[in-house]
Amino acid sequence: MIKVSLIVMIVLTGIIGTILKWREEAQARTQPRPKKRRGLVAGLKHDLNRWVTAAAVAALATIIIVGGLNWLRVWQGS
């Protein structure tokens, strides 16, 4: 079960991170603002924040998915 959890978390983190990036890009297209140029450190912090958020959401989703599968197994009596 641990390997399944890790694989699910890694896949979900990638998917959620990509979705968050697409969402930020879509919002930037619909709300034109003068683009401020971010420095290297600010850009890296922004990217790290996105991936940490994606990892947190993926961890919660994994707990719910794998926990739900575990409870299904318990209720079936195996």
Beta strands, then each sheet from edge to edge (+ up, - down):
end
